[in-house]
Amino acid sequence: MKRIIAGLGIAATLAFGAPGAARAQTAIGVSYQPSLYWALPFHYATVKGWWKDVGLTPNFSTFPAGAPQIAASAAKSWDVGGTGSVPAVLGAVRFNILTIGLTNDESKANAIMVRGDKFDAIKADPKLLKGQKLLLTTNSTVDYSARKCLAKFGLAQNDMQFVNLGQAQIITAITSNNGDVAGVWAPNTYTLEDRANAKYLCSGADAGAVVPGALIVRGDFAKERPDDVAKFLAVFLRGWSWAKANPAEARTLALDFYKQGGLEVTARAMDQEFDLRPTFGLDEQLKLMARGAGASTVDGWFAEIGKFITDVGTIPANPDAKSYLTDDFLKRVAADPKLKAFATEFDKK
């Protein structure tokens, strides 16, 4: 796959006017999965009016998981968005999707969970998982994490029967006693804790798997409208910058956002979301994606994920991370003083 970003300039052309000044608004299609922590910056930006501040009007489209989200890019139903790292790699191979940044680190938020009445025995001897059904969403970050966990327990991937279900279906199955072991991502993890007394058996972090979330863009859109992609990134980065400086309000808005997506979680669960899922500012992202001394840290994370997707037969070969991971748009944000100030305004507050 050829990288399509070469030759694009670094300077962004965002023109911030005086507060309240009229400016042209440009539509941009933003895709995400509802009631997920990493999508909160999109909600914050809408509530606070930040999209308008950079001259963008978002048209949101939501998907229950990453695989259908990525597939929808073929019809150009969205331009930019956030997704899991597994569908991001799948999208790179099949649909020329570029990963341009990180949404969060969700290594601790993707986990195998076991019903409370079965947990103690399996925790004491994970080999009891052999022959059991594992309910999870395939081609997802939790699929990747679960397989890493099985390897940690000394189990082969075919030692369990993988049952492909949507996350909502998994919750229904476990809470109705139609399953004992599930692979879920937060906040579904907290829902199973509350409704089925389920407990964490193993997360991606426990198994040594780094599970980053991906900020993505369609390759053709990146080439045609690079300035708007940089503005999108600046809005997202501002969201986490603001949330860290305003934790109480950020949590209140987060609870509202989850409820709008059809999921009500407790304040305790929301605290877990913020505690377990690190996010990255502009400087941190640039450092993680820098290739000055060879492959970047993020290159290594995604190479492992690409290997997983290849090993399970979803794609024919593991793509070179350099073909779809680019920090060009983060650099555009950093190179424009006004755009950088907008993205990082709350970093030191």
C-alpha positions in Angstrom: 0.0 0.0 0.0 1.4 3.3 -1.0 1.5 6.1 1.5 -0.6 9.0 0.1 0.4 11.8 2.4 3.8 12.6 0.8 4.0 16.0 -0.7 1.4 17.6 1.5 2.6 20.8 3.2 3.0 21.2 6.9 1.4 24.6 7.5 -2.3 24.5 8.5 -4.5 27.4 7.3 -6.9 27.7 10.2 -8.0 31.3 10.7 -9.3 31.9 14.2 -11.4 35.0 14.3 -12.5 37.0 17.3 -14.9 35.2 19.7 -18.3 35.0 18.0 -17.0 36.1 14.7 -18.7 34.7 11.6 -16.7 32.1 9.7 -17.4 29.6 7.0 -18.5 26.2 8.2 -17.4 23.1 6.4 -19.1 19.7 6.8 -17.1 16.7 7.9 -18.4 13.2 8.5 -17.3 11.9 11.9 -17.8 8.2 12.7 -17.6 6.5 16.1 -19.2 3.9 18.4 -21.7 5.3 20.9 -21.3 5.2 24.7 -17.5 4.6 24.5 -15.0 6.5 26.5 -12.7 7.4 23.6 -15.6 9.2 21.8 -16.1 11.7 24.6 -14.1 14.5 23.0 -16.6 14.5 20.1 -19.4 15.1 22.7 -17.4 17.7 24.6 -16.7 19.6 21.4 -20.4 19.6 20.5 -21.5 20.8 23.9 -18.8 23.5 24.1 -19.1 24.6 20.4 -15.6 23.8 19.5 -16.4 22.4 16.1 -17.8 25.8 15.1 -14.6 27.5 16.5 -12.5 25.7 13.8 -15.0 26.1 11.0 -16.3 22.5 10.9 -19.8 21.1 11.0 -19.7 17.5 12.0 -22.2 15.0 10.6 -22.0 12.0 13.0 -22.5 8.4 12.1 -22.4 5.7 14.7 -21.8 1.9 14.5 -22.1 -0.9 17.0 -18.5 -2.1 16.4 -15.4 -1.3 14.4 -15.9 -3.9 11.6 -19.1 -2.4 10.2 -17.8 1.1 10.8 -14.8 0.4 8.6 -16.8 -1.3 5.9 -19.0 1.8 5.6 -16.0 3.8 4.5 -16.3 2.2 1.1 -19.4 4.2 0.5 -17.7 7.4 1.8 -20.4 7.6 4.5 -17.8 9.2 6.8 -14.5 11.0 6.5 -12.8 10.8 9.9 -13.4 9.2 13.2 -12.2 6.9 16.0 -12.2 3.1 16.2 -10.4 0.2 17.7 -6.9 -0.6 16.6 -7.9 -4.0 15.1 -10.5 -2.5 12.7 -8.1 0.3 12.0 -5.5 -2.2 10.6 -8.3 -4.1 8.8 -9.4 -0.8 7.2 -5.8 -0.1 6.2 -5.6 -3.3 4.2 -9.1 -3.3 2.7 -10.1 0.4 2.4 -7.0 2.6 2.4 -7.8 3.9 5.9 -5.0 5.9 7.6 -4.4 6.0 11.4 -3.4 9.6 12.3 -3.4 9.5 16.1 -4.5 7.7 19.2 -7.8 7.9 21.0 -6.7 6.3 24.3 -4.9 3.3 25.7 -7.6 0.7 26.3 -5.4 -2.3 27.3 -7.1 -2.5 30.7 -10.5 -2.0 29.3 -10.7 -5.1 27.0 -11.0 -8.2 29.1 -12.2 -11.8 29.6 -14.8 -11.8 32.3 -16.4 -14.8 34.2 -19.8 -15.0 35.9 -19.4 -14.6 39.6 -20.6 -18.1 40.5 -17.9 -19.7 38.1 -15.1 -17.2 38.7 -13.3 -18.7 41.7 -12.8 -22.1 40.2 -11.6 -20.7 36.9 -9.4 -18.2 38.5 -7.7 -20.9 40.5 -7.3 -23.1 37.4 -7.6 -21.3 34.1 -7.2 -24.6 32.3 -10.9 -25.2 33.2 -11.6 -22.8 30.3 -10.7 -25.6 27.9 -13.8 -26.7 25.9 -16.0 -23.8 27.1 -17.6 -21.2 25.0 -16.1 -17.7 24.9 -18.7 -15.1 23.8 -17.0 -12.1 22.1 -17.0 -9.8 19.1 -14.5 -11.1 16.6 -12.1 -8.9 14.6 -12.1 -6.5 17.6 -9.7 -5.3 20.3 -11.3 -7.7 22.8 -10.7 -10.6 20.4 -7.0 -9.6 20.3 -6.8 -9.3 24.1 -8.7 -12.5 24.7 -6.3 -14.5 22.6 -3.3 -13.0 24.4 -4.9 -14.0 27.7 -5.4 -17.6 26.5 -1.7 -17.7 25.6 -0.8 -16.4 29.0 -2.8 -19.3 30.5 -1.0 -21.8 28.3 -4.1 -22.5 26.2 -4.3 -22.7 22.5 -6.8 -20.6 20.6 -8.8 -23.6 19.6 -9.1 -24.8 23.2 -12.2 -22.6 23.5 -15.2 -22.2 21.2 -15.3 -18.6 20.1 -18.9 -17.4 19.7 -19.2 -14.2 17.7 -21.8 -11.9 19.2 -22.4 -8.2 19.4 -21.6 -6.7 22.8 -25.2 -6.1 23.7 -26.0 -9.7 22.8 -23.2 -10.9 25.1 -24.5 -8.9 28.0 -28.0 -10.4 27.5 -26.6 -13.9 27.2 -24.4 -13.7 30.4 -27.1 -12.0 32.5 -29.7 -14.6 31.4 -27.4 -17.5 32.3 -26.8 -18.4 28.7 -23.1 -18.1 29.0 -20.3 -18.0 31.6 -17.3 -16.5 29.9 -17.3 -13.3 27.9 -14.9 -11.0 26.1 -16.1 -7.5 26.5 -14.8 -3.9 26.4 -15.6 -1.1 28.8 -18.2 0.1 29.7 -19.8 -3.3 29.1 -17.3 -4.7 31.6 -18.9 -2.6 34.3 -22.4 -3.6 33.2 -21.5 -7.3 33.6 -20.0 -6.6 37.0 -23.3 -5.0 38.1 -25.8 -7.3 36.5 -24.1 -10.7 36.6 -21.6 -10.2 39.4 -19.0 -11.0 36.7 -15.3 -10.5 37.5 -12.2 -9.7 35.5 -10.2 -12.9 34.7 -7.7 -11.3 32.4 -7.3 -7.9 30.6 -5.2 -7.1 27.6 -2.8 -5.3 30.0 -2.6 -8.5 32.2 -1.5 -10.4 29.1 1.1 -7.9 28.0 -1.0 -6.6 25.1 -1.0 -2.9 24.4 -4.4 -2.0 22.9 -4.5 1.5 21.5 -7.5 3.2 20.1 -7.1 4.8 16.7 -8.0 8.1 15.1 -8.6 7.4 11.5 -9.3 9.1 8.1 -10.2 7.9 4.7 -7.1 8.0 2.5 -8.7 10.0 -0.3 -10.2 12.5 2.2 -6.8 13.0 3.8 -5.3 13.9 0.4 -8.2 16.2 -0.6 -8.7 18.1 2.7 -5.6 17.9 4.9 -6.4 21.2 6.7 -9.8 19.9 7.8 -8.2 16.7 9.1 -5.8 18.7 11.2 -8.7 20.7 12.6 -10.5 17.5 13.5 -7.4 16.4 15.4 -7.1 19.7 17.2 -10.7 19.4 18.3 -10.2 15.9 19.6 -7.0 16.8 21.4 -8.7 19.8 23.0 -11.4 17.5 24.3 -8.9 15.5 26.4 -7.0 18.6 27.4 -10.2 20.1 28.7 -11.3 17.0 30.5 -8.1 16.6 32.4 -8.4 20.2 33.6 -12.2 19.9 34.4 -12.6 16.3 35.8 -15.9 16.8 37.6 -17.7 18.4 34.6 -16.1 16.0 32.2 -17.6 13.1 34.2 -21.0 14.7 34.3 -21.1 15.2 30.5 -19.7 11.7 30.1 -22.7 10.2 31.9 -25.0 12.1 29.7 -23.2 11.0 26.6 -23.4 7.3 27.6 -27.1 7.7 28.4 -27.7 9.3 24.9 -26.2 6.1 23.4 -28.6 3.9 25.3 -26.3 2.9 28.2 -26.6 4.0 31.8 -23.6 3.5 34.0 -22.9 4.4 37.6 -20.7 7.2 38.7 -18.3 4.6 40.1 -18.1 3.0 36.7 -17.4 6.3 35.0 -14.6 6.9 37.5 -13.1 3.6 36.4 -13.3 4.7 32.8 -11.2 7.7 33.5 -8.8 5.9 35.8 -8.2 2.8 33.5 -7.9 4.4 30.1 -4.9 6.8 29.7 -5.2 9.5 27.0 -2.5 11.4 25.2 -1.9 15.1 24.5 -0.3 16.5 21.4 3.3 16.2 22.6 2.8 12.7 23.9 1.2 11.6 20.6 4.1 13.1 18.6 6.6 11.3 20.8 4.9 8.0 20.5 4.6 8.2 16.7 8.1 9.6 16.1 10.3 7.5 13.8 13.6 9.5 14.3 15.4 6.4 15.5 13.6 3.8 13.5 10.2 2.3 14.1 8.0 4.3 16.4 6.4 3.0 19.6 3.0 3.0 17.9 4.5 1.1 14.9 5.4 -1.7 17.3 1.9 -1.7 18.9 0.1 -1.9 15.6 2.6 -4.5 14.2 1.5 -6.9 16.9 -2.1 -6.2 16.2 -1.5 -6.8 12.4 0.2 -10.1 13.3 -2.9 -11.2 15.2 -5.3 -10.4 12.3 -3.0 -12.2 10.0 -2.7 -15.3 12.2 -6.4 -15.7 12.5 -6.7 -15.4 8.7 -8.7 -12.2 8.4 -6.0 -10.6 6.2 -3.4 -12.3 4.0 -0.3 -10.5 5.3 0.7 -8.1 8.1 1.0 -4.6 6.5 4.0 -2.4 7.1 2.9 0.1 9.8 4.5 2.9 7.8 2.0 2.3 5.0 -1.0 3.4 7.1 0.3 5.1 10.3 1.2 8.8 9.8 2.0 11.6 12.2 1.8 14.2 9.4 -1.5 15.7 10.6 -0.3 15.9 14.2 2.7 17.8 12.9 0.3 20.1 11.0 -1.4 20.9 14.3 1.9 21.5 16.1 3.3 23.7 13.3 0.4 26.1 13.3 0.6 28.4 16.4 -3.2 29.1 16.6 -4.2 25.5 16.0 -1.7 24.3 18.5 -2.9 26.8 21.1 -6.5 25.7 20.5 -5.6 22.0 20.9 -3.5 22.4 24.1 -5.1 25.4 25.8 -6.0 23.5 29.0 -2.8 21.3 29.2 -1.2 23.2 32.0 -4.3 24.3 33.9 
